[in-house]
């Protein structure tokens, strides 16, 4: 596998992961009450805890995308 193929793979992976993150944010923003009702059937969560879990999870996912997609892509571009 050459570096051009790896760059393309990382770029597609970056786009896919940011699409997931964007969809997650949009659904969380516009269907917050529906998501809270759905999850509160299974778990006892206050709205504040529910929001904190989602906000923290989105941040963790974003950091993972940055470390696993963006950093290697930048390193390959600099070579």
N, CA, C and O atoms as a printed pandas DataFrame, in Angstrom:
     atom_number atom_name residue_name chain_id  residue_number  x_coord  y_coord  z_coord
0              1         N          UNK        A               1    0.853   -1.171    0.000
1              2        CA          UNK        A               1    0.000    0.000    0.000
2              3         C          UNK        A               1    0.905    1.242    0.000
3              4         O          UNK        A               1    1.751    1.397    0.881
4              5         N          UNK        A               2    0.727    2.096   -0.962
5              6        CA          UNK        A               2    1.568    3.296   -1.031
6              7         C          UNK        A               2    0.962    4.428   -0.197
7              8         O          UNK        A               2   -0.160    4.323    0.298
8              9         N          UNK        A               3    1.730    5.511   -0.055
9             10        CA          UNK        A               3    1.280    6.601    0.815
10            11         C          UNK        A               3    0.066    7.334    0.251
11            12         O          UNK        A               3   -0.740    7.861    1.017
12            13         N          UNK        A               4   -0.078    7.376   -1.066
13            14        CA          UNK        A               4   -1.254    8.031   -1.647
14            15         C          UNK        A               4   -2.541    7.284   -1.293
15            16         O          UNK        A               4   -3.573    7.902   -1.033
16            17         N          UNK        A               5   -2.473    5.977   -1.285
17            18        CA          UNK        A               5   -3.643    5.183   -0.908
18            19         C          UNK        A               5   -3.971    5.372    0.577
19            20         O          UNK        A               5   -5.142    5.446    0.951
20            21         N          UNK        A               6   -2.958    5.447    1.406
21            22        CA          UNK        A               6   -3.181    5.656    2.834
22            23         C          UNK        A               6   -3.763    7.043    3.083
23            24         O          UNK        A               6   -4.658    7.201    3.913
24            25         N          UNK        A               7   -3.259    8.051    2.366
25            26        CA          UNK        A               7   -3.816    9.400    2.493
26            27         C          UNK        A               7   -5.287    9.418    2.101
27            28         O          UNK        A               7   -6.112   10.025    2.784
28            29         N          UNK        A               8   -5.607    8.757    1.008
29            30        CA          UNK        A               8   -7.006    8.710    0.568
30            31         C          UNK        A               8   -7.880    8.003    1.601
31            32         O          UNK        A               8   -8.983    8.458    1.903
32            33         N          UNK        A               9   -7.385    6.892    2.139
33            34        CA          UNK        A               9   -8.130    6.156    3.158
34            35         C          UNK        A               9   -8.360    7.010    4.397
35            36         O          UNK        A               9   -9.467    7.031    4.937
36            37         N          UNK        A              10   -7.333    7.713    4.851
37            38        CA          UNK        A              10   -7.475    8.571    6.021
38            39         C          UNK        A              10   -8.428    9.727    5.753
39            40         O          UNK        A              10   -9.174   10.137    6.643
40            41         N          UNK        A              11   -8.408   10.250    4.546
41            42        CA          UNK        A              11   -9.308   11.340    4.198
42            43         C          UNK        A              11  -10.766   10.870    4.173
43            44         O          UNK        A              11  -11.651   11.557    4.682
44            45         N          UNK        A              12  -11.012    9.701    3.582
45            46        CA          UNK        A              12  -12.371    9.144    3.579
46            47         C          UNK        A              12  -12.818    8.807    5.003
47            48         O          UNK        A              12  -13.974    9.029    5.365
48            49         N          UNK        A              13  -11.916    8.281    5.791
49            50        CA          UNK        A              13  -12.240    7.960    7.178
50            51         C          UNK        A              13  -12.562    9.226    7.967
51            52         O          UNK        A              13  -13.485    9.241    8.781
52            53         N          UNK        A              14  -11.800   10.276    7.722
53            54        CA          UNK        A              14  -12.054   11.551    8.384
54            55         C          UNK        A              14  -13.427   12.096    8.011
55            56         O          UNK        A              14  -14.176   12.546    8.878
56            57         N          UNK        A              15  -13.753   12.056    6.729
57            58        CA          UNK        A              15  -15.062   12.544    6.280
58            59         C          UNK        A              15  -16.192   11.718    6.880
59            60         O          UNK        A              15  -17.196   12.276    7.322
60            61         N          UNK        A              16  -16.042   10.403    6.901
61            62        CA          UNK        A              16  -17.063    9.519    7.458
62            63         C          UNK        A              16  -17.258    9.779    8.945
63            64         O          UNK        A              16  -18.392    9.866    9.415
64            65         N          UNK        A              17  -16.163    9.903    9.689
65            66        CA          UNK        A              17  -16.271   10.125   11.129
66            67         C          UNK        A              17  -16.856   11.489   11.457
67            68         O          UNK        A              17  -17.626   11.615   12.410
68            69         N          UNK        A              18  -16.505   12.513   10.686
69            70        CA          UNK        A              18  -17.107   13.817   10.933
70            71         C          UNK        A              18  -18.576   13.836   10.530
71            72         O          UNK        A              18  -19.362   14.577   11.121
72            73         N          UNK        A              19  -18.960   13.046    9.548
73            74        CA          UNK        A              19  -20.377   12.925    9.206
74            75         C          UNK        A              19  -21.146   12.299   10.366
75            76         O          UNK        A              19  -22.236   12.755   10.711
76            77         N          UNK        A              20  -20.583   11.267   10.959
77            78        CA          UNK        A              20  -21.218   10.639   12.130
78            79         C          UNK        A              20  -21.338   11.647   13.267
79            80         O          UNK        A              20  -22.387   11.748   13.904
80            81         N          UNK        A              21  -20.273   12.389   13.521
81            82        CA          UNK        A              21  -20.287   13.380   14.588
82            83         C          UNK        A              21  -21.313   14.476   14.320
83            84         O          UNK        A              21  -21.995   14.922   15.242
84            85         N          UNK        A              22  -21.428   14.909   13.085
85            86        CA          UNK        A              22  -22.396   15.943   12.722
86            87         C          UNK        A              22  -23.826   15.439   12.869
87            88         O          UNK        A              22  -24.684   16.146   13.397
88            89         N          UNK        A              23  -24.084   14.221   12.405
89            90        CA          UNK        A              23  -25.424   13.632   12.553
90            91         C          UNK        A              23  -25.777   13.485   14.025
91            92         O          UNK        A              23  -26.901   13.776   14.432
92            93         N          UNK        A              24  -24.816   13.032   14.824
93            94        CA          UNK        A              24  -25.037   12.886   16.260
94            95         C          UNK        A              24  -25.412   14.234   16.877
95            96         O          UNK        A              24  -26.358   14.320   17.660
96            97         N          UNK        A              25  -24.667   15.286   16.522
97            98        CA          UNK        A              25  -24.943   16.606   17.070
98            99         C          UNK        A              25  -26.312   17.123   16.631
99           100         O          UNK        A              25  -27.049   17.682   17.443
100          101         N          UNK        A              26  -26.659   16.943   15.359
101          102        CA          UNK        A              26  -27.940   17.429   14.848
102          103         C          UNK        A              26  -29.096   16.702   15.516
103          104         O          UNK        A              26  -30.071   17.329   15.929
104          105         N          UNK        A              27  -28.992   15.382   15.622
105          106        CA          UNK        A              27  -30.055   14.615   16.284
106          107         C          UNK        A              27  -30.142   15.005   17.757
107          108         O          UNK        A              27  -31.239   15.152   18.296
108          109         N          UNK        A              28  -29.003   15.172   18.402
109          110        CA          UNK        A              28  -28.997   15.564   19.815
110          111         C          UNK        A              28  -29.622   16.950   19.989
111          112         O          UNK        A              28  -30.338   17.187   20.962
112          113         N          UNK        A              29  -29.360   17.847   19.072
113          114        CA          UNK        A              29  -29.885   19.215   19.188
114          115         C          UNK        A              29  -31.377   19.297   18.901
115          116         O          UNK        A              29  -32.122   19.942   19.639
116          117         N          UNK        A              30  -31.812   18.643   17.828
117          118        CA          UNK        A              30  -33.197   18.805   17.397
118          119         C          UNK        A              30  -34.148   17.741   17.935
119          120         O          UNK        A              30  -35.360   17.956   17.937
120          121         N          UNK        A              31  -33.641   16.614   18.384
121          122        CA          UNK        A              31  -34.496   15.561   18.924
122          123         C          UNK        A              31  -34.073   15.212   20.355
123          124         O          UNK        A              31  -34.107   14.052   20.767
124          125         N          UNK        A              32  -33.679   16.239   21.093
125          126        CA          UNK        A              32  -33.169   16.023   22.451
126          127         C          UNK        A              32  -34.193   15.342   23.343
127          128         O          UNK        A              32  -33.872   14.372   24.029
128          129         N          UNK        A              33  -35.417   15.840   23.342
129          130        CA          UNK        A              33  -36.441   15.278   24.228
130          131         C          UNK        A              33  -36.764   13.835   23.873
131          132         O          UNK        A              33  -36.937   12.997   24.757
132          133         N          UNK        A              34  -36.843   13.546   22.586
133          134        CA          UNK        A              34  -37.104   12.174   22.150
134          135         C          UNK        A              34  -35.965   11.241   22.581
135          136         O          UNK        A              34  -36.215   10.137   23.067
136          137         N          UNK        A              35  -34.718   11.687   22.403
137          138        CA          UNK        A              35  -33.581   10.861   22.824
138          139         C          UNK        A              35  -33.575   10.659   24.332
139          140         O          UNK        A              35  -33.287    9.563   24.813
140          141         N          UNK        A              36  -33.891   11.712   25.079
141          142        CA          UNK        A              36  -33.911   11.596   26.536
142          143         C          UNK        A              36  -34.995   10.620   26.979
143          144         O          UNK        A              36  -34.748    9.779   27.843
144          145         N          UNK        A              37  -36.190   10.719   26.401
145          146        CA          UNK        A              37  -37.262    9.776   26.758
146          147         C          UNK        A              37  -36.872    8.342   26.422
147          148         O          UNK        A              37  -37.139    7.422   27.195
148          149         N          UNK        A              38  -36.243    8.156   25.274
149          150        CA          UNK        A              38  -35.818    6.820   24.866
150          151         C          UNK        A              38  -34.805    6.236   25.851
151          152         O          UNK        A              38  -34.937    5.083   26.263
152          153         N          UNK        A              39  -33.808    7.012   26.226
153          154        CA          UNK        A              39  -32.776    6.505   27.122
154          155         C          UNK        A              39  -33.231    6.431   28.576
155          156         O          UNK        A              39  -32.749    5.594   29.341
156          157         N          UNK        A              40  -34.152    7.300   28.953
157          158        CA          UNK        A              40  -34.609    7.245   30.346
158          159         C          UNK        A              40  -35.526    6.055   30.606
159          160         O          UNK        A              40  -35.846    5.770   31.760
160          161         N          UNK        A              41  -35.950    5.361   29.565
161          162        CA          UNK        A              41  -36.684    4.105   29.772
162          163         C          UNK        A              41  -35.772    3.030   30.349
163          164         O          UNK        A              41  -36.208    2.192   31.139
164          165         N          UNK        A              42  -34.508    3.062   29.950
165          166        CA          UNK        A              42  -33.568    2.025   30.364
166          167         C          UNK        A              42  -32.711    2.441   31.546
167          168         O          UNK        A              42  -32.316    1.599   32.353
168          169         N          UNK        A              43  -32.418    3.728   31.657
169          170        CA          UNK        A              43  -31.509    4.211   32.692
170          171         C          UNK        A              43  -32.154    5.357   33.445
171          172         O          UNK        A              43  -32.928    6.132   32.883
172          173         N          UNK        A              44  -31.825    5.455   34.718
173          174        CA          UNK        A              44  -32.279    6.594   35.507
174          175         C          UNK        A              44  -31.269    7.717   35.325
175          176         O          UNK        A              44  -30.185    7.695   35.907
176          177         N          UNK        A              45  -31.634    8.684   34.520
177          178        CA          UNK        A              45  -30.753    9.809   34.236
178          179         C          UNK        A              45  -31.527   11.112   34.363
179          180         O          UNK        A              45  -32.669   11.226   33.918
180          181         N          UNK        A              46  -30.881   12.085   34.979
181          182        CA          UNK        A              46  -31.463   13.423   34.923
182          183         C          UNK        A              46  -31.080   14.035   33.577
183          184         O          UNK        A              46  -30.200   13.529   32.882
184          185         N          UNK        A              47  -31.733   15.100   33.229
185          186        CA          UNK        A              47  -31.446   15.756   31.955
186          187         C          UNK        A              47  -30.008   16.274   31.944
187          188         O          UNK        A              47  -29.331   16.208   30.919
188          189         N          UNK        A              48  -29.545   16.788   33.080
189          190        CA          UNK        A              48  -28.186   17.318   33.160
190          191         C          UNK        A              48  -27.150   16.223   32.959
191          192         O          UNK        A              48  -26.159   16.432   32.259
192          193         N          UNK        A              49  -27.363   15.069   33.556
193          194        CA          UNK        A              49  -26.431   13.949   33.396
194          195         C          UNK        A              49  -26.466   13.435   31.960
195          196         O          UNK        A              49  -25.426   13.125   31.380
196          197         N          UNK        A              50  -27.653   13.347   31.398
197          198        CA          UNK        A              50  -27.798   12.910   30.009
198          199         C          UNK        A              50  -27.031   13.838   29.072
199          200         O          UNK        A              50  -26.302   13.378   28.193
200          201         N          UNK        A              51  -27.199   15.147   29.262
201          202        CA          UNK        A              51  -26.487   16.117   28.435
202          203         C          UNK        A              51  -24.975   16.016   28.628
203          204         O          UNK        A              51  -24.218   16.092   27.660
204          205         N          UNK        A              52  -24.538   15.848   29.865
205          206        CA          UNK        A              52  -23.105   15.760   30.147
206          207         C          UNK        A              52  -22.492   14.505   29.520
207          208         O          UNK        A              52  -21.375   14.551   29.004
208          209         N          UNK        A              53  -23.209   13.405   29.563
209          210        CA          UNK        A              53  -22.714   12.167   28.958
210          211         C          UNK        A              53  -22.562   12.335   27.452
211          212         O          UNK        A              53  -21.544   11.942   26.882
212          213         N          UNK        A              54  -23.558   12.911   26.813
213          214        CA          UNK        A              54  -23.478   13.097   25.360
214          215         C          UNK        A              54  -22.407   14.106   24.983
215          216         O          UNK        A              54  -21.668   13.890   24.022
216          217         N          UNK        A              55  -22.309   15.193   25.716
217          218        CA          UNK        A              55  -21.307   16.211   25.417
218          219         C          UNK        A              55  -19.903   15.630   25.596
219          220         O          UNK        A              55  -19.031   15.845   24.754
220          221         N          UNK        A              56  -19.686   14.901   26.683
221          222        CA          UNK        A              56  -18.386   14.276   26.909
222          223         C          UNK        A              56  -18.069   13.210   25.882
223          224         O          UNK        A              56  -16.923   13.080   25.450
224          225         N          UNK        A              57  -19.070   12.452   25.492
225          226        CA          UNK        A              57  -18.854   11.411   24.480
226          227         C          UNK        A              57  -18.522   12.011   23.122
227          228         O          UNK        A              57  -17.666   11.493   22.405
228          229         N          UNK        A              58  -19.195   13.102   22.766
229          230        CA          UNK        A              58  -18.873   13.770   21.511
230          231         C          UNK        A              58  -17.447   14.321   21.534
231          232         O          UNK        A              58  -16.726   14.239   20.539
232          233         N          UNK        A              59  -17.053   14.875   22.663
233          234        CA          UNK        A              59  -15.693   15.398   22.786
234          235         C          UNK        A              59  -14.665   14.278   22.680
235          236         O          UNK        A              59  -13.645   14.436   22.009
236          237         N          UNK        A              60  -14.919   13.160   23.327
237          238        CA          UNK        A              60  -14.009   12.021   23.266
238          239         C          UNK        A              60  -13.924   11.460   21.849
239          240         O          UNK        A              60  -12.837   11.112   21.387
240          241         N          UNK        A              61  -15.045   11.371   21.167
241          242        CA          UNK        A              61  -15.073   10.891   19.784
242          243         C          UNK        A              61  -14.281   11.827   18.878
243          244         O          UNK        A              61  -13.544   11.381   17.998
244          245         N          UNK        A              62  -14.442   13.127   19.104
245          246        CA          UNK        A              62  -13.726   14.115   18.294
246          247         C          UNK        A              62  -12.221   14.028   18.529
247          248         O          UNK        A              62  -11.443   14.112   17.578
248          249         N          UNK        A              63  -11.806   13.862   19.768
249          250        CA          UNK        A              63  -10.378   13.705   20.061
250          251         C          UNK        A              63   -9.841   12.440   19.409
251          252         O          UNK        A              63   -8.732   12.441   18.875
252          253         N          UNK        A              64  -10.615   11.364   19.448
253          254        CA          UNK        A              64  -10.203   10.129   18.784
254          255         C          UNK        A              64  -10.042   10.307   17.289
255          256         O          UNK        A              64   -9.096    9.785   16.698
256          257         N          UNK        A              65  -10.958   11.041   16.670
257          258        CA          UNK        A              65  -10.858   11.311   15.234
258          259         C          UNK        A              65   -9.613   12.137   14.945
259          260         O          UNK        A              65   -8.896   11.871   13.980
260          261         N          UNK        A              66   -9.360   13.124   15.769
261          262        CA          UNK        A              66   -8.172   13.960   15.564
262          263         C          UNK        A              66   -6.887   13.157   15.703
263          264         O          UNK        A              66   -5.962   13.319   14.907
264          265         N          UNK        A              67   -6.828   12.301   16.702
265          266        CA          UNK        A              67   -5.606   11.522   16.932
266          267         C          UNK        A              67   -5.416   10.398   15.922
267          268         O          UNK        A              67   -4.288   10.104   15.529
268          269         N          UNK        A              68   -6.495    9.777   15.504
269          270        CA          UNK        A              68   -6.373    8.597   14.654
270          271         C          UNK        A              68   -6.523    8.882   13.164
271          272         O          UNK        A              68   -6.173    8.036   12.341
272          273         N          UNK        A              69   -7.036   10.056   12.801
273          274        CA          UNK        A              69   -7.198   10.386   11.387
274          275         C          UNK        A              69   -6.408   11.623   10.986
275          276         O          UNK        A              69   -5.646   11.588   10.020
276          277         N          UNK        A              70   -6.584   12.705   11.716
277          278        CA          UNK        A              70   -5.977   13.968   11.314
278          279         C          UNK        A              70   -4.469   13.956   11.530
279          280         O          UNK        A              70   -3.718   14.360   10.642
280          281         N          UNK        A              71   -4.016   13.502   12.687
281          282        CA          UNK        A              71   -2.578   13.511   12.968
282          283         C          UNK        A              71   -1.783   12.657   11.981
283          284         O          UNK        A              71   -0.769   13.133   11.470
284          285         N          UNK        A              72   -2.193   11.412   11.686
285          286        CA          UNK        A              72   -1.441   10.644   10.685
286          287         C          UNK        A              72   -1.521   11.256    9.287
287          288         O          UNK        A              72   -0.564   11.181    8.517
288          289         N          UNK        A              73   -2.666   11.861    8.962
289          290        CA          UNK        A              73   -2.814   12.481    7.649
290          291         C          UNK        A              73   -1.871   13.668    7.507
291          292         O          UNK        A              73   -1.231   13.827    6.467
292          293         N          UNK        A              74   -1.780   14.489    8.521
293          294        CA          UNK        A              74   -0.850   15.621    8.491
294          295         C          UNK        A              74    0.590   15.134    8.416
295          296         O          UNK        A              74    1.407   15.696    7.686
296          297         N          UNK        A              75    0.897   14.085    9.176
297          298        CA          UNK        A              75    2.258   13.530    9.128
298          299         C          UNK        A              75    2.607   13.019    7.737
299          300         O          UNK        A              75    3.734   13.200    7.275
300          301         N          UNK        A              76    1.661   12.390    7.073
301          302        CA          UNK        A              76    1.916   11.904    5.705
302          303         C          UNK        A              76    2.038   13.066    4.714
303          304         O          UNK        A              76    2.834   13.001    3.777
304          305         N          UNK        A              77    1.260   14.116    4.917
305          306        CA          UNK        A              77    1.377   15.280    4.030
306          307         C          UNK        A              77    2.722   15.977    4.187
307          308         O          UNK        A              77    3.252   16.533    3.226
308          309         N          UNK        A              78    3.284   15.948    5.414
309          310        CA          UNK        A              78    4.560   16.614    5.665
310          311         C          UNK        A              78    5.762   15.829    5.176
311          312         O          UNK        A              78    6.858   16.376    5.056
312          313         N          UNK        A              79    5.563   14.558    4.895
313          314        CA          UNK        A              79    6.688   13.736    4.423
314          315         C          UNK        A              79    6.998   14.079    2.984
315          316         O          UNK        A              79    7.912   13.501    2.395
